[in-house]
């Protein structure tokens, strides 16, 4: 933050009484819930920091509270004047109440999927999107009964257990989360199916095209890497988190060009289902690249951990805020 902004902020705080009257008048003419930018039920320093990070012209940004195309002192005054607890009707209910099962053919013709929409989804048009790819044990035909298989792991489990957004993450409740079921028996998610679902989701939901993210575990992570091998140049994604997958083919196809996409791979070094080399080799290779250098090639190898390296990663038990990390990456060149 610049010294000028710090001085402005302190000055506004110093005139609290007058500011609150002005801000409440401004907020009263719009959405009283809008100053709670991170949707946690309270307007506080996290919302202030989020607003200041967008400072300046920002057409359609989530922090543009007064919707005038610029983040400025007027938005700042609304946040400061609304400081504290938001009205009760602004508070989110349990995450499971916004988790919807869509069997194949009911909303998307090719696959059944689970849909999570963040609190106050209708209030914005620029939500980040996470598409989650499950493991092979959750494959199914997309029918209502078989979609239940997806609820045992990853984000669908956290949403169902009312543990979303994940405690300890800086991201808050800022993602649409879609979890398609792979219909191909005994196989990992196919690149063509992933691509079709991503494109459909981007066009169907209120998605910020510059913040589309892909993550998966085991066969879902293999599918994620295979999608990168086949569709890296399509430029749909802003970042990806594959967990206990294998990106060797993607590396062999693209080499250092694979580093154009931020990737954070996770694996257990005692994995006896998908060998740790599947994560180690492509990311260690990317980290050695100099022409071009990778944007952000990260690798976390859990010592003594077997195949389930995903639970501690998705629920942040291991201390890595993957959701906050995803939001750090924006794809300004996202294909329209």
C-alpha positions in Angstrom: 0.0 0.0 0.0 1.4 3.5 -0.8 2.1 6.0 1.9 -0.7 8.2 0.4 -3.3 5.5 0.8 -2.2 4.9 4.4 -2.5 8.6 5.2 -5.9 8.7 3.5 -7.1 5.6 5.5 -5.9 7.1 8.8 -7.5 10.4 8.0 -10.8 8.7 7.3 -10.7 6.7 10.4 -10.0 9.9 12.4 -13.3 11.4 11.4 -15.3 8.3 12.4 -18.6 9.9 13.4 -19.1 12.0 10.3 -17.8 9.2 8.1 -20.2 6.7 9.5 -23.2 8.9 8.8 -22.0 9.4 5.2 -21.2 5.8 4.7 -24.4 4.5 6.1 -26.3 6.8 3.8 -24.4 5.5 0.9 -24.8 1.9 1.9 -28.4 2.4 2.6 -29.1 3.4 -0.9 -27.6 0.1 -2.2 -26.8 -3.3 -0.8 -26.2 -3.3 3.0 -24.3 -6.6 2.6 -21.9 -5.4 -0.1 -19.2 -4.0 2.2 -18.6 -7.6 3.6 -16.3 -8.4 0.6 -15.0 -11.7 1.9 -18.5 -12.8 2.9 -17.6 -13.8 6.5 -20.4 -12.0 8.2 -18.3 -9.0 9.5 -16.8 -5.9 7.9 -13.2 -5.7 9.2 -9.6 -5.4 8.3 -9.7 -8.3 5.8 -12.4 -6.5 3.8 -10.4 -3.2 4.0 -7.2 -5.0 2.7 -9.2 -6.6 -0.1 -10.6 -3.3 -1.2 -7.2 -1.5 -1.1 -5.7 -4.3 -3.2 -8.1 -3.3 -6.1 -7.5 0.4 -5.7 -8.1 2.4 -8.9 -10.1 1.8 -12.1 -11.8 -1.6 -11.8 -14.8 -2.1 -14.0 -17.1 -4.8 -12.6 -14.8 -5.7 -9.7 -16.3 -7.3 -6.6 -14.7 -4.5 -4.5 -16.5 -1.8 -6.5 -19.2 -1.4 -3.9 -20.9 1.6 -5.4 -20.6 0.2 -9.0 -19.0 3.3 -10.5 -16.1 1.5 -12.2 -13.4 2.7 -9.8 -12.3 1.7 -6.3 -11.8 4.9 -4.5 -12.5 6.9 -1.4 -16.2 6.4 -1.7 -15.9 2.7 -1.6 -13.5 3.0 1.3 -15.9 5.2 3.2 -18.7 2.6 2.8 -16.5 -0.1 4.2 -15.3 2.0 7.2 -18.8 3.2 7.9 -20.2 -0.3 7.9 -17.5 -1.6 10.2 -18.5 -4.5 12.4 -21.2 -7.1 12.1 -23.4 -7.1 9.1 -27.2 -7.5 9.2 -28.5 -10.9 10.0 -29.9 -11.5 6.6 -26.4 -11.0 5.1 -25.0 -14.0 7.0 -24.4 -17.2 5.2 -26.2 -20.4 6.2 -24.5 -23.9 6.2 -22.5 -24.5 3.0 -24.4 -27.8 2.4 -27.6 -25.8 1.8 -25.9 -24.4 -1.4 -24.7 -27.7 -2.6 -26.9 -29.0 -5.4 -26.8 -32.4 -7.2 -27.4 -32.2 -10.9 -27.8 -35.7 -12.5 -26.7 -36.2 -16.1 -29.1 -34.5 -18.5 -30.8 -32.3 -16.0 -28.5 -29.2 -16.4 -25.5 -30.5 -18.4 -26.2 -33.1 -21.0 -22.9 -35.0 -20.9 -22.2 -35.5 -17.2 -23.8 -35.4 -13.8 -22.1 -33.0 -11.3 -22.3 -31.3 -8.0 -22.7 -27.5 -7.9 -21.7 -25.3 -5.0 -22.6 -21.6 -5.2 -21.2 -19.1 -2.8 -23.3 -17.1 -0.4 -25.0 -14.2 -2.3 -24.1 -15.7 -5.6 -26.6 -13.5 -7.5 -25.0 -10.3 -6.2 -22.0 -10.5 -8.5 -21.0 -11.5 -12.0 -17.3 -12.2 -11.4 -16.9 -15.3 -9.3 -13.7 -17.4 -9.4 -14.4 -21.0 -10.4 -12.9 -24.2 -9.2 -13.5 -27.4 -11.1 -12.7 -30.5 -9.0 -11.9 -33.9 -10.5 -12.4 -36.9 -8.2 -10.5 -40.2 -8.1 -11.3 -43.4 -10.0 -13.3 -44.8 -7.1 -15.9 -42.1 -7.6 -16.5 -42.8 -11.3 -20.2 -43.3 -12.2 -22.9 -42.8 -14.8 -24.0 -39.4 -13.4 -27.3 -40.7 -12.1 -28.6 -39.3 -8.8 -27.5 -42.4 -6.8 -24.0 -42.6 -8.3 -23.3 -38.9 -7.8 -23.3 -39.7 -4.0 -19.9 -41.3 -4.6 -18.3 -37.8 -5.0 -19.1 -36.7 -1.5 -16.3 -38.7 0.3 -13.3 -36.5 -0.7 -12.1 -33.1 -1.6 -14.2 -29.9 -1.8 -17.5 -31.8 -2.1 -16.8 -33.5 1.2 -16.0 -30.2 2.9 -19.1 -28.5 1.5 -21.3 -31.4 2.5 -19.9 -31.4 6.1 -20.4 -27.6 6.3 -16.7 -27.0 6.5 -16.6 -24.6 3.5 -15.1 -22.1 3.2 -12.2 -23.8 4.8 -11.2 -22.4 8.1 -7.7 -20.8 7.9 -7.9 -19.9 4.2 -7.5 -16.3 3.1 -9.9 -17.0 0.2 -13.2 -17.0 2.2 -16.4 -17.9 0.4 -15.3 -16.7 -3.0 -15.5 -19.8 -5.3 -18.1 -21.5 -7.4 -17.1 -25.1 -7.1 -18.3 -27.7 -9.7 -17.5 -31.4 -9.4 -18.3 -33.4 -12.5 -18.5 -37.2 -12.4 -16.3 -39.1 -14.8 -18.6 -41.5 -16.8 -15.8 -43.7 -18.3 -15.5 -47.0 -16.2 -12.0 -47.7 -14.9 -10.5 -44.6 -16.6 -9.3 -41.2 -15.5 -11.1 -38.0 -16.6 -10.6 -37.5 -20.3 -9.2 -34.2 -21.6 -12.0 -33.7 -24.1 -14.6 -34.1 -21.3 -12.8 -31.7 -19.0 -12.4 -29.2 -21.8 -16.1 -29.4 -22.7 -17.2 -29.1 -19.1 -14.9 -26.1 -18.4 -16.2 -24.2 -21.4 -19.8 -25.0 -20.6 -19.3 -23.9 -17.0 -17.7 -20.6 -17.9 -20.5 -19.8 -20.2 -23.3 -20.9 -17.9 -22.3 -19.5 -14.5 -21.3 -16.0 -13.3 -17.6 -16.7 -13.8 -14.6 -14.4 -13.8 -12.9 -15.8 -16.9 -9.5 -14.7 -15.6 -9.9 -16.8 -12.5 -10.7 -20.4 -13.6 -8.9 -23.1 -11.6 -8.6 -26.9 -12.0 -7.7 -29.3 -9.3 -8.0 -33.1 -8.8 -6.9 -36.0 -6.7 -5.3 -39.3 -7.9 -7.1 -40.2 -11.2 -8.5 -36.6 -11.1 -5.0 -35.2 -10.9 -3.8 -37.5 -13.7 -6.8 -36.1 -15.7 -5.7 -32.6 -14.8 -2.2 -33.2 -16.1 -3.5 -34.8 -19.2 -5.8 -31.8 -19.8 -2.7 -29.6 -19.6 -0.9 -31.9 -22.1 -3.8 -31.6 -24.6 -5.1 -28.1 -24.0 -2.4 -25.9 -22.5 -2.5 -23.4 -25.4 -6.3 -23.0 -25.0 -5.5 -20.6 -22.1 -8.6 -21.2 -20.1 -6.9 -21.7 -16.7 -5.3 -19.3 -14.2 -3.7 -22.0 -12.0 -4.0 -25.7 -11.1 -3.5 -27.9 -8.1 -3.0 -31.6 -9.0 -2.7 -34.0 -6.0 -0.9 -37.4 -6.3 -1.2 -37.5 -10.1 1.4 -37.8 -12.9 2.5 -35.0 -15.2 5.3 -36.8 -16.9 3.5 -36.8 -20.3 2.6 -33.2 -20.0 6.2 -32.3 -19.3 7.4 -34.5 -22.2 5.0 -32.7 -24.5 5.5 -29.1 -23.5 8.8 -28.9 -21.6 9.5 -25.5 -20.1 6.4 -24.1 -21.8 4.3 -25.9 -19.2 5.5 -23.2 -16.8 3.3 -20.7 -18.4 0.6 -22.0 -16.0 1.0 -21.8 -12.3 1.1 -25.3 -10.9 1.3 -26.5 -7.3 1.6 -30.3 -7.1 1.3 -32.4 -4.0 2.3 -36.0 -3.4 3.2 -38.4 -0.6 6.6 -40.0 -0.9 5.2 -43.4 0.3 2.5 -43.5 -2.4 2.2 -47.1 -3.6 -0.7 -46.3 -6.1 0.7 -43.4 -8.1 4.5 -43.1 -7.8 5.7 -39.8 -6.4 7.9 -39.4 -9.5 4.7 -38.4 -11.3 4.7 -35.1 -9.4 8.4 -34.8 -8.7 9.8 -35.1 -12.2 7.7 -32.5 -14.0 7.8 -29.9 -11.3 11.5 -30.4 -10.4 12.1 -30.1 -14.2 10.0 -26.9 -14.4 11.9 -25.4 -11.5 15.1 -25.7 -13.5 13.7 -23.9 -16.5 15.2 -20.5 -17.4 13.9 -19.9 -20.9 11.1 -19.3 -20.1 11.1 -19.3 -16.3 7.9 -20.8 -14.8 5.4 -18.4 -13.4 5.0 -20.4 -10.2 6.0 -24.1 -10.2 5.6 -25.4 -6.6 5.9 -28.9 -5.2 5.0 -30.2 -1.8 6.1 -33.8 -1.0 4.8 -35.2 2.2 7.3 -37.4 4.0 6.0 -40.9 4.9 2.5 -40.2 3.4 0.9 -42.8 1.2 -1.7 -42.3 -1.5 -4.1 -40.1 0.5 -2.2 -36.9 0.3 -5.3 -35.0 -0.6 -7.2 -34.9 2.7 -4.5 -32.9 4.5 -4.2 -30.7 1.4 -7.8 -29.8 0.8 -8.8 -29.3 4.4 -5.5 -27.3 5.0 -4.5 -29.6 7.8 -0.9 -29.5 6.4 -0.9 -25.7 6.5 -0.8 -24.9 2.8 -3.5 -22.4 1.8 -4.1 -23.7 -1.7 -7.3 -21.6 -2.0 -5.6 -18.4 -1.2 -2.8 -19.3 -3.6 -5.2 -20.0 -6.4 -6.6 -16.5 -6.0 -3.1 -15.0 -6.3 -3.1 -16.0 -9.9 -5.1 -14.2 -12.6 -5.0 -15.1 -16.2 -5.3 -11.8 -18.0 -5.0 -13.5 -21.4 -8.0 -15.8 -20.7 -9.6 -16.9 -23.9 -13.0 -15.2 -24.5 
